[in-house]
Amino acid sequence: MESEQWRYDELSEEIEAMCISKAEEFRLLGYEYVTGKDIWDCISRNYVKEGRPPLHKLVNDIYSLKSGSYMNYLTIAAYRGLN
């Protein structure tokens, strides 16, 4: 049986939907200005050195992101002048 190779281009809409879903979760917790792009920027910073992760790791990273980790990312980005 041949394993199916997922391409990130084909999954970009699904990945974007996951990030939007996570941003909506954060908005329910009171973080009003979080967007899907913000979630992606936070998650994808980990892939700069290691390259594209397996799909299961990417999905896990998005859905397991905690608000505290996101706030740490924003704080460090602000100190570095990235935001």
Residue frames as qw, qx, qy, qz and C-alpha x, y, z in Angstrom:
[[0.000, 0.888, 0.459, 0.000, 0.00, 0.00, 0.00],
 [0.434, 0.390, 0.000, 0.812, 1.42, 3.33, -1.07],
 [0.254, -0.602, -0.453, 0.607, 1.48, 6.05, 1.59],
 [0.231, 0.860, 0.348, 0.292, -0.07, 9.33, 0.62],
 [0.467, -0.061, -0.125, 0.873, 2.28, 12.33, 0.66],
 [0.023, -0.896, -0.416, 0.155, 0.65, 15.48, 1.97],
 [0.440, 0.349, 0.082, 0.824, 1.80, 18.71, 0.43],
 [0.176, -0.435, -0.417, 0.779, 1.69, 21.86, 2.50],
 [0.136, 0.058, -0.311, -0.939, 0.31, 23.84, -0.43],
 [0.418, -0.314, -0.738, -0.427, -2.72, 21.56, -0.57],
 [0.481, -0.506, -0.662, 0.272, -3.20, 21.88, 3.19],
 [0.207, 0.142, -0.166, 0.954, -2.69, 25.62, 3.50],
 [0.433, -0.437, -0.246, -0.749, -6.43, 26.31, 3.81],
 [0.781, -0.417, -0.463, -0.037, -6.79, 23.67, 6.52],
 [0.583, -0.105, -0.363, 0.719, -3.75, 24.95, 8.42],
 [0.030, -0.294, -0.003, -0.955, -5.11, 28.49, 8.17],
 [0.614, -0.478, -0.370, -0.506, -8.48, 27.28, 9.49],
 [0.750, -0.325, -0.480, 0.319, -6.73, 25.64, 12.46],
 [0.359, 0.034, -0.236, 0.902, -4.89, 28.89, 13.26],
 [0.294, -0.384, -0.182, -0.856, -8.14, 30.87, 13.01],
 [0.726, -0.448, -0.487, -0.187, -9.84, 28.36, 15.30],
 [0.643, -0.228, -0.420, 0.599, -7.07, 28.75, 17.87],
 [0.106, 0.194, -0.059, 0.974, -7.30, 32.55, 17.61],
 [0.513, -0.469, -0.342, -0.632, -11.06, 32.32, 18.25],
 [0.748, -0.386, -0.504, 0.194, -10.33, 30.21, 21.33],
 [0.444, -0.066, -0.284, 0.847, -7.96, 32.90, 22.61],
 [0.171, -0.351, -0.147, -0.909, -10.58, 35.58, 21.96],
 [0.668, -0.504, -0.466, -0.288, -13.01, 33.61, 24.12],
 [0.701, -0.335, -0.390, 0.495, -10.38, 33.77, 26.86],
 [0.186, -0.912, -0.176, 0.320, -10.25, 37.56, 26.58],
 [0.404, -0.351, 0.420, 0.733, -7.37, 38.08, 24.13],
 [0.471, 0.698, 0.352, -0.409, -9.43, 40.23, 21.76],
 [0.343, 0.816, -0.274, -0.376, -6.93, 41.09, 19.05],
 [0.457, -0.303, 0.801, 0.240, -5.43, 37.68, 18.22],
 [0.680, 0.495, -0.206, -0.499, -5.64, 36.66, 14.57],
 [0.982, 0.110, 0.147, 0.045, -4.90, 33.43, 12.74],
 [0.587, 0.672, -0.262, 0.367, -1.77, 35.03, 11.30],
 [0.258, -0.739, 0.473, -0.405, -0.59, 35.86, 14.83],
 [0.885, -0.247, 0.367, -0.146, -0.99, 32.21, 15.80],
 [0.892, 0.406, 0.008, 0.201, 0.90, 31.09, 12.70],
 [0.270, 0.796, -0.369, 0.397, 3.73, 33.57, 13.35],
 [0.529, -0.608, 0.490, -0.331, 4.04, 32.25, 16.91],
 [0.941, -0.036, 0.333, -0.049, 4.02, 28.59, 15.87],
 [0.808, 0.554, -0.018, 0.201, 6.20, 28.91, 12.78],
 [0.034, -0.882, 0.441, -0.164, 9.08, 30.61, 14.62],
 [0.719, -0.400, 0.566, -0.044, 10.01, 27.12, 15.85],
 [0.871, 0.320, 0.355, 0.112, 10.44, 25.84, 12.31],
 [0.254, 0.920, -0.277, -0.111, 13.08, 28.32, 11.17],
 [0.174, -0.628, 0.757, 0.044, 15.98, 26.07, 12.21],
 [0.513, -0.066, 0.853, -0.060, 14.41, 22.63, 11.82],
 [0.158, 0.048, -0.699, -0.695, 12.47, 23.20, 8.60],
 [0.651, -0.164, -0.260, -0.694, 9.00, 21.91, 7.88],
 [0.364, -0.219, 0.821, -0.381, 7.75, 19.58, 10.58],
 [0.052, -0.222, -0.946, -0.229, 5.65, 16.48, 9.98],
 [0.330, -0.453, -0.395, -0.728, 1.97, 17.28, 9.64],
 [0.642, -0.538, -0.547, 0.016, 1.04, 15.67, 12.97],
 [0.496, -0.269, -0.297, 0.770, 3.57, 17.87, 14.80],
 [0.014, 0.210, 0.187, 0.960, 2.27, 21.00, 13.10],
 [0.499, -0.520, -0.488, -0.492, -1.34, 20.23, 14.05],
 [0.667, -0.465, -0.487, 0.319, -0.29, 19.40, 17.61],
 [0.381, -0.069, -0.155, 0.909, 1.71, 22.63, 17.91],
 [0.187, -0.358, -0.265, -0.876, -1.25, 24.73, 16.81],
 [0.620, -0.511, -0.442, -0.400, -3.89, 23.07, 18.96],
 [0.727, -0.419, -0.414, 0.352, -1.71, 22.72, 22.06],
 [0.279, 0.399, -0.134, 0.863, -0.54, 26.35, 22.07],
 [0.357, -0.637, -0.578, 0.365, -1.26, 27.87, 25.47],
 [0.054, 0.954, 0.186, 0.230, -2.13, 31.51, 25.99],
 [0.531, -0.780, 0.201, 0.265, 0.89, 31.91, 28.30],
 [0.670, -0.067, 0.472, 0.570, 3.26, 30.70, 25.59],
 [0.346, 0.711, 0.413, 0.451, 1.63, 33.05, 23.10],
 [0.206, -0.976, -0.058, -0.044, 2.01, 35.99, 25.50],
 [0.647, -0.526, 0.331, 0.442, 5.69, 35.10, 26.07],
 [0.587, 0.310, 0.481, 0.572, 6.18, 35.10, 22.30],
 [0.121, 0.895, 0.286, 0.322, 4.57, 38.57, 22.05],
 [0.447, -0.873, 0.086, 0.176, 6.69, 39.92, 24.89],
 [0.659, -0.287, 0.433, 0.544, 9.94, 38.68, 23.36],
 [0.458, 0.540, 0.476, 0.522, 8.89, 39.93, 19.92],
 [0.068, -0.974, -0.176, -0.128, 8.16, 43.37, 21.39],
 [0.544, -0.720, 0.252, 0.350, 11.60, 43.49, 23.05],
 [0.598, -0.048, 0.543, 0.587, 13.22, 42.53, 19.76],
 [0.190, 0.510, -0.123, -0.830, 11.14, 45.04, 17.85],
 [0.107, 0.072, 0.896, 0.426, 9.46, 42.41, 15.68],
 [0.070, 0.661, 0.746, -0.027, 5.94, 43.66, 16.30]]
